[in-house]
């Protein structure tokens, strides 16, 4: 796979050595057990896969190269490049301006940009309407389009089933940039609807079977279906695609459920399109690695990443099922050996928890991070934790063990 020139500030010597060693000893990626960092009184277990993915590294490289190659030019990003606060802060510090926030609210009017300016398309992609608006201004987006190829793969899969007259069901978060972009591309080719979870899949199934009247569909799914969607006709043939960062198990369960419902209703295998899995490789690897990590008996888990990162929140969700889990953006959230400030993505607020580290030795901590989180932040968390213990080895000594 192609390697990218990512700023050294995002790298970690320790984690780079660990990842390199694991890659050499497990080239087929069949071993999902975590890597043990034995510091004596505290044991850190790092997930087999975590951190920057292909799409994120590609986007970051393009963004920083664009700044370097275009001194004096006005450079804009449609919205956050990725869902990581440090990376986005760094981009702002390099003079890049955001046109919209992460929810699509306009921060700088399109009328203030000209054909001489540069507009970067973020890794999530963008809608056809915004692409058209930029083209009308005269902005050349092709060179500065950082849309993840795995997102484009989903768009292509949607277009393929649309040609066979299938309605497209998108498993995703309606307000997420990627889902908004995917919905735009899907609805240009076929009737489309976004569903958030299994509960909405069950309700959608009731319109497929006729258990619910089509008239109530438009209220129940307001804002989630394409213009002109006909609930009496457009739910007779469907295919499921997804936001690439959703939980793989959730998407599969939704697809299996809707397939059973629609084939049972219309008695035709042809009523459901086989789209197979449209999650990206990093999402699959990171989620599988967390499952493998959770087989290790531990006291707590720490997940590092942006609070608005979808793929990170799903890693938190997996960990929460097994043990106390703390979702943090960086080491600064670890206030002391007694206190940690962490994010509850269910209620959307930060919480202060005390006595999060047990009074025992060794303390066993599982650590992973989202696909948009720099390894340097994970190393910072490890460094902060080991300061609370009379460790038997330094991080440099451990790095040498993996070289």
DOFIRO-382650 format. One record per residue (C-alpha): x, z, y; residue in one letter. Coordinates in nm, 3 decimals, always signed. Layout:
BEGIN
((X; Z; Y); A)
...
//
This chain:
BEGIN
((+0.000; +0.000; +0.000); X)
((+0.120; -0.078; +0.352); X)
((+0.295; +0.201; +0.541); X)
((+0.241; +0.266; +0.910); X)
((+0.446; +0.386; +1.204); X)
((+0.268; +0.709; +1.291); X)
((+0.413; +0.939; +1.564); X)
((+0.653; +1.193; +1.417); X)
((+0.458; +1.477; +1.582); X)
((+0.190; +1.424; +1.316); X)
((+0.433; +1.445; +1.024); X)
((+0.542; +1.747; +0.821); X)
((+0.881; +1.751; +0.643); X)
((+0.749; +1.995; +0.382); X)
((+0.426; +1.811; +0.308); X)
((+0.594; +1.470; +0.312); X)
((+0.834; +1.595; +0.044); X)
((+0.547; +1.735; -0.165); X)
((+0.341; +1.417; -0.141); X)
((+0.643; +1.200; -0.224); X)
((+0.725; +1.412; -0.530); X)
((+0.365; +1.411; -0.655); X)
((+0.342; +1.035; -0.609); X)
((+0.661; +0.982; -0.810); X)
((+0.548; +1.204; -1.098); X)
((+0.184; +1.090; -1.101); X)
((+0.186; +0.720; -1.012); X)
((-0.153; +0.656; -1.172); X)
((-0.314; +0.946; -0.977); X)
((-0.454; +1.111; -1.288); X)
((-0.334; +1.466; -1.216); X)
((-0.563; +1.637; -0.964); X)
((-0.417; +1.985; -1.000); X)
((-0.289; +2.139; -0.673); X)
((+0.074; +2.187; -0.573); X)
((+0.185; +2.552; -0.581); X)
((+0.392; +2.688; -0.294); X)
((+0.510; +3.025; -0.424); X)
((+0.620; +3.243; -0.135); X)
((+0.611; +3.561; -0.344); X)
((+0.335; +3.785; -0.200); X)
((+0.130; +3.479; -0.101); X)
((+0.067; +3.170; -0.312); X)
((-0.047; +2.853; -0.134); X)
((-0.216; +2.585; -0.344); X)
((-0.222; +2.244; -0.173); X)
((-0.477; +1.987; -0.286); X)
((-0.333; +1.685; -0.466); X)
((-0.468; +1.450; -0.198); X)
((-0.543; +1.531; +0.166); X)
((-0.467; +1.420; +0.520); X)
((-0.431; +1.083; +0.688); X)
((-0.580; +0.789; +0.499); X)
((-0.502; +0.416; +0.530); X)
((-0.771; +0.352; +0.791); X)
((-0.667; +0.645; +1.010); X)
((-0.296; +0.559; +1.003); X)
((-0.379; +0.196; +1.082); X)
((-0.593; +0.300; +1.381); X)
((-0.334; +0.543; +1.516); X)
((-0.052; +0.289; +1.485); X)
((-0.251; +0.022; +1.669); X)
((-0.352; +0.264; +1.945); X)
((-0.002; +0.392; +2.022); X)
((+0.153; +0.046; +1.988); X)
((-0.105; -0.089; +2.232); X)
((-0.005; +0.174; +2.489); X)
((+0.364; +0.096; +2.440); X)
((+0.321; -0.282; +2.468); X)
((+0.089; -0.280; +2.770); X)
((+0.241; -0.068; +3.048); X)
((+0.026; -0.057; +3.360); X)
((-0.282; -0.199; +3.188); X)
((-0.611; -0.014; +3.171); X)
((-0.677; +0.075; +2.808); X)
((-1.010; +0.205; +2.684); X)
((-1.144; +0.336; +2.354); X)
((-1.511; +0.284; +2.275); X)
((-1.528; +0.646; +2.155); X)
((-1.309; +0.890; +1.964); X)
((-1.051; +0.698; +1.764); X)
((-1.098; +0.941; +1.474); X)
((-1.258; +1.283; +1.443); X)
((-0.953; +1.494; +1.515); X)
((-0.919; +1.681; +1.846); X)
((-0.538; +1.673; +1.858); X)
((-0.515; +1.297; +1.806); X)
((-0.784; +1.225; +2.062); X)
((-0.622; +1.462; +2.314); X)
((-0.289; +1.285; +2.260); X)
((-0.451; +0.946; +2.324); X)
((-0.602; +1.074; +2.648); X)
((-0.260; +1.208; +2.749); X)
((-0.120; +0.857; +2.701); X)
((-0.368; +0.721; +2.953); X)
((-0.636; +0.587; +2.720); X)
((-0.989; +0.643; +2.851); X)
((-1.302; +0.689; +2.637); X)
((-1.602; +0.472; +2.723); X)
((-1.845; +0.680; +2.516); X)
((-1.857; +1.018; +2.348); X)
((-1.889; +1.054; +1.974); X)
((-2.270; +1.028; +1.991); X)
((-2.276; +0.707; +2.195); X)
((-2.339; +0.864; +2.537); X)
((-2.180; +0.647; +2.805); X)
((-1.889; +0.816; +2.985); X)
((-1.761; +0.512; +3.176); X)
((-2.007; +0.229; +3.255); X)
((-1.924; -0.107; +3.098); X)
((-1.959; -0.249; +3.449); X)
((-1.632; -0.075; +3.542); X)
((-1.423; -0.272; +3.291); X)
((-1.302; -0.630; +3.329); X)
((-1.166; -0.911; +3.113); X)
((-0.812; -0.801; +3.204); X)
((-0.860; -0.460; +3.042); X)
((-0.805; -0.363; +2.679); X)
((-1.080; -0.204; +2.470); X)
((-0.990; -0.053; +2.133); X)
((-1.256; -0.050; +1.861); X)
((-1.228; +0.284; +1.672); X)
((-1.179; +0.322; +1.298); X)
((-1.556; +0.376; +1.253); X)
((-1.630; +0.025; +1.382); X)
((-1.904; -0.048; +1.635); X)
((-2.244; -0.208; +1.667); X)
((-2.309; -0.579; +1.706); X)
((-2.477; -0.509; +2.041); X)
((-2.163; -0.345; +2.183); X)
((-1.943; -0.623; +2.043); X)
((-2.163; -0.877; +2.219); X)
((-2.151; -0.680; +2.545); X)
((-1.771; -0.669; +2.536); X)
((-1.750; -1.040; +2.460); X)
((-1.980; -1.113; +2.753); X)
((-1.738; -0.924; +2.982); X)
((-1.455; -1.134; +2.840); X)
((-1.285; -0.859; +2.642); X)
((-1.085; -0.987; +2.343); X)
((-1.142; -0.721; +2.078); X)
((-0.996; -0.889; +1.770); X)
((-0.635; -0.778; +1.833); X)
((-0.743; -0.423; +1.912); X)
((-1.007; -0.373; +1.644); X)
((-0.906; -0.075; +1.427); X)
((-1.220; -0.075; +1.210); X)
((-1.129; +0.066; +0.869); X)
((-1.126; -0.207; +0.600); X)
((-1.327; +0.020; +0.372); X)
((-1.602; +0.037; +0.634); X)
((-1.597; -0.342; +0.656); X)
((-1.625; -0.349; +0.276); X)
((-1.958; -0.165; +0.305); X)
((-2.079; -0.413; +0.566); X)
((-1.988; -0.701; +0.335); X)
((-2.167; -0.537; +0.043); X)
((-2.479; -0.497; +0.258); X)
((-2.465; -0.860; +0.367); X)
((-2.432; -0.974; +0.006); X)
((-2.745; -0.794; -0.113); X)
((-2.934; -0.897; +0.200); X)
((-2.885; -1.261; +0.101); X)
((-3.075; -1.179; -0.218); X)
((-3.367; -1.042; -0.017); X)
((-3.302; -0.671; -0.072); X)
((-3.385; -0.403; +0.181); X)
((-3.079; -0.193; +0.260); X)
((-3.092; +0.186; +0.225); X)
((-2.796; +0.356; +0.395); X)
((-2.698; +0.706; +0.287); X)
((-2.542; +0.851; +0.599); X)
((-2.578; +1.063; +0.910); X)
((-2.791; +0.865; +1.159); X)
((-2.596; +0.981; +1.467); X)
((-2.248; +0.927; +1.319); X)
((-2.052; +0.635; +1.473); X)
((-1.986; +0.473; +1.137); X)
((-2.348; +0.492; +1.028); X)
((-2.467; +0.350; +1.361); X)
((-2.226; +0.060; +1.315); X)
((-2.324; +0.005; +0.951); X)
((-2.693; +0.017; +1.040); X)
((-2.637; -0.243; +1.311); X)
((-2.465; -0.483; +1.073); X)
((-2.714; -0.420; +0.791); X)
((-3.026; -0.460; +1.005); X)
((-2.897; -0.794; +1.138); X)
((-2.933; -0.928; +0.783); X)
((-3.219; -0.736; +0.623); X)
((-3.476; -0.459; +0.672); X)
((-3.274; -0.136; +0.678); X)
((-3.326; +0.238; +0.675); X)
((-3.091; +0.538; +0.700); X)
((-3.153; +0.845; +0.487); X)
((-2.955; +1.167; +0.533); X)
((-2.989; +1.339; +0.197); X)
((-3.174; +1.372; -0.132); X)
((-3.475; +1.532; +0.036); X)
((-3.527; +1.217; +0.242); X)
((-3.467; +1.003; -0.067); X)
((-3.748; +1.189; -0.244); X)
((-3.982; +1.132; +0.051); X)
((-3.883; +0.765; +0.067); X)
((-3.963; +0.742; -0.303); X)
((-4.319; +0.851; -0.231); X)
((-4.366; +0.545; -0.012); X)
((-4.224; +0.325; -0.287); X)
((-4.473; +0.461; -0.542); X)
((-4.764; +0.461; -0.296); X)
((-4.803; +0.838; -0.317); X)
((-4.773; +0.844; +0.060); X)
((-4.956; +0.610; +0.298); X)
((-4.737; +0.354; +0.476); X)
((-4.886; +0.460; +0.811); X)
((-4.702; +0.794; +0.806); X)
((-4.368; +0.630; +0.722); X)
((-4.300; +0.533; +1.083); X)
((-4.339; +0.889; +1.207); X)
((-4.148; +1.053; +0.925); X)
((-3.849; +0.819; +0.954); X)
((-3.866; +0.757; +1.328); X)
((-3.537; +0.629; +1.465); X)
((-3.398; +0.560; +1.118); X)
((-3.543; +0.215; +1.033); X)
((-3.484; -0.134; +1.167); X)
((-3.712; -0.315; +1.408); X)
((-4.008; -0.478; +1.235); X)
((-3.967; -0.270; +0.918); X)
((-4.280; -0.312; +0.703); X)
((-4.326; -0.014; +0.474); X)
((-4.589; -0.202; +0.272); X)
((-4.349; -0.486; +0.180); X)
((-3.991; -0.382; +0.246); X)
((-3.968; -0.108; -0.017); X)
((-4.026; -0.330; -0.320); X)
((-3.662; -0.440; -0.356); X)
((-3.379; -0.215; -0.237); X)
((-3.005; -0.155; -0.260); X)
((-2.810; +0.156; -0.156); X)
((-2.490; +0.156; +0.050); X)
((-2.337; +0.449; +0.235); X)
((-2.132; +0.596; +0.514); X)
((-1.791; +0.599; +0.348); X)
((-1.730; +0.970; +0.406); X)
((-2.038; +1.112; +0.235); X)
((-2.016; +1.321; -0.081); X)
((-1.974; +1.080; -0.372); X)
((-2.197; +1.292; -0.597); X)
((-2.476; +1.291; -0.336); X)
((-2.470; +0.914; -0.291); X)
((-2.470; +0.858; -0.666); X)
((-2.760; +1.099; -0.715); X)
((-2.962; +0.928; -0.441); X)
((-2.893; +0.582; -0.582); X)
((-2.984; +0.694; -0.937); X)
((-3.305; +0.857; -0.813); X)
((-3.424; +0.560; -0.609); X)
((-3.333; +0.319; -0.889); X)
((-3.546; +0.515; -1.137); X)
((-3.837; +0.532; -0.892); X)
((-3.843; +0.166; -0.793); X)
((-3.785; +0.022; -1.141); X)
((-4.052; +0.254; -1.280); X)
((-4.295; +0.150; -1.007); X)
((-4.247; -0.227; -1.021); X)
((-4.131; -0.250; -1.385); X)
((-3.842; -0.478; -1.291); X)
((-3.467; -0.422; -1.312); X)
((-3.435; -0.685; -1.038); X)
((-3.601; -0.452; -0.787); X)
((-3.279; -0.251; -0.744); X)
((-2.947; -0.406; -0.637); X)
((-2.629; -0.293; -0.810); X)
((-2.404; -0.213; -0.515); X)
((-2.169; +0.017; -0.707); X)
((-1.968; +0.273; -0.515); X)
((-1.896; +0.204; -0.149); X)
((-1.701; +0.521; -0.074); X)
((-1.343; +0.465; +0.042); X)
((-1.056; +0.550; -0.191); X)
((-0.941; +0.841; +0.030); X)
((-1.283; +1.003; +0.030); X)
((-1.295; +0.977; -0.349); X)
((-0.939; +1.103; -0.394); X)
((-0.979; +1.395; -0.151); X)
((-1.308; +1.509; -0.302); X)
((-1.177; +1.480; -0.659); X)
((-0.861; +1.666; -0.555); X)
((-1.071; +1.951; -0.416); X)
((-1.261; +1.969; -0.745); X)
((-0.927; +1.988; -0.926); X)
((-0.796; +2.249; -0.683); X)
((-1.104; +2.465; -0.734); X)
((-1.017; +2.506; -1.101); X)
((-0.737; +2.737; -0.984); X)
((-0.849; +3.096; -0.949); X)
((-0.799; +3.193; -0.584); X)
((-0.912; +3.440; -0.318); X)
((-1.012; +3.198; -0.042); X)
((-0.992; +2.839; +0.077); X)
((-0.891; +2.701; +0.415); X)
((-0.996; +2.350; +0.517); X)
((-0.825; +2.199; +0.820); X)
((-0.979; +1.926; +1.033); X)
((-1.200; +1.827; +1.324); X)
((-1.531; +2.008; +1.344); X)
((-1.717; +1.678; +1.387); X)
((-1.539; +1.515; +1.094); X)
((-1.790; +1.415; +0.827); X)
((-1.543; +1.380; +0.541); X)
((-1.389; +1.721; +0.624); X)
((-1.726; +1.896; +0.628); X)
((-1.794; +1.767; +0.277); X)
((-1.466; +1.916; +0.154); X)
((-1.580; +2.246; +0.306); X)
((-1.912; +2.208; +0.129); X)
((-1.740; +2.168; -0.208); X)
((-1.518; +2.472; -0.152); X)
((-1.805; +2.691; -0.033); X)
((-1.971; +2.655; -0.370); X)
((-1.685; +2.847; -0.536); X)
((-1.523; +3.093; -0.294); X)
((-1.498; +3.216; +0.069); X)
((-1.405; +2.912; +0.279); X)
((-1.274; +2.889; +0.635); X)
((-1.302; +2.562; +0.830); X)
((-1.045; +2.555; +1.113); X)
((-0.892; +2.294; +1.342); X)
((-0.539; +2.439; +1.352); X)
((-0.326; +2.751; +1.303); X)
((-0.435; +2.896; +1.638); X)
((-0.770; +2.982; +1.478); X)
((-0.586; +3.228; +1.251); X)
((-0.574; +3.512; +1.501); X)
((-0.406; +3.778; +1.287); X)
((-0.384; +3.904; +0.927); X)
((-0.726; +4.059; +0.988); X)
((-0.914; +3.800; +1.195); X)
((-0.988; +3.429; +1.166); X)
((-1.204; +3.212; +1.392); X)
((-1.370; +2.943; +1.188); X)
((-1.653; +2.689; +1.207); X)
((-1.988; +2.699; +1.031); X)
((-2.084; +2.332; +1.016); X)
((-2.433; +2.423; +0.896); X)
((-2.517; +2.616; +1.216); X)
((-2.267; +2.428; +1.439); X)
((-2.095; +2.737; +1.575); X)
((-1.767; +2.925; +1.543); X)
((-1.762; +3.260; +1.369); X)
((-1.514; +3.547; +1.380); X)
((-1.450; +3.691; +1.036); X)
((-1.246; +4.006; +0.975); X)
((-1.057; +4.114; +0.664); X)
((-1.046; +3.756; +0.536); X)
((-0.716; +3.821; +0.355); X)
((-0.757; +4.057; +0.058); X)
((-0.537; +4.364; +0.019); X)
((-0.359; +4.251; -0.296); X)
((-0.053; +4.061; -0.410); X)
((-0.017; +3.782; -0.455); X)
((-0.288; +3.652; -0.222); X)
((-0.393; +3.310; -0.349); X)
((-0.504; +3.056; -0.088); X)
((-0.632; +2.702; -0.150); X)
((-0.565; +2.455; +0.134); X)
((-0.681; +2.100; +0.202); X)
((-0.758; +1.886; +0.505); X)
((-0.970; +1.592; +0.612); X)
((-0.863; +1.228; +0.623); X)
((-0.817; +1.241; +1.002); X)
((-0.604; +1.558; +1.005); X)
((-0.226; +1.531; +1.068); X)
((-0.006; +1.693; +0.805); X)
((+0.173; +1.878; +1.085); X)
((-0.143; +2.085; +1.141); X)
((-0.154; +2.184; +0.774); X)
((+0.211; +2.287; +0.787); X)
((+0.128; +2.494; +1.094); X)
((-0.143; +2.677; +0.902); X)
((+0.096; +2.750; +0.615); X)
((+0.362; +2.874; +0.855); X)
((+0.113; +3.103; +1.029); X)
((-0.009; +3.255; +0.701); X)
((+0.333; +3.332; +0.558); X)
((+0.429; +3.517; +0.878); X)
((+0.192; +3.793; +0.766); X)
((+0.388; +3.858; +0.445); X)
((+0.745; +3.955; +0.348); X)
((+0.796; +3.617; +0.184); X)
((+1.072; +3.558; -0.070); X)
((+1.139; +3.195; +0.033); X)
((+1.142; +2.998; +0.357); X)
((+0.955; +2.671; +0.405); X)
((+1.290; +2.488; +0.414); X)
((+1.385; +2.634; +0.076); X)
((+1.053; +2.526; -0.071); X)
((+1.093; +2.177; +0.072); X)
((+1.429; +2.146; -0.107); X)
((+1.257; +2.231; -0.435); X)
((+1.035; +1.924; -0.397); X)
((+1.322; +1.688; -0.313); X)
//
